[in-house]
Amino acid sequence: MINLRKHRDITKPVSPGAHFVRRDFFSANIVELGISLQQDFGTKYAAKFLKDNWISIDVAARVLLRPAERRRYN
């Protein structure tokens, strides 16, 4: 049986100082792969990849067309 007390409640908002921290690392990895594909195969290919992997159009447009607005993981 899973002990739910050990797991953080993901429905609680992230602290204001950490507003750039992504809680969904699976989607973050897909986005990173999409960015890599853009460099190798172009924006159209990367956009299709992100769409096919359920990344919202807003996120796809931001990361592919406005690189300065990408989230940083430092």
Long-range contacts (C-beta under 8 A, 24 or more apart in sequence): 20-71, 20-72, 22-71, 27-55, 28-71, 30-55, 31-55, 31-59, 31-63, 34-60, 34-63, 34-64, 35-63, 35-64, 35-70, 38-64
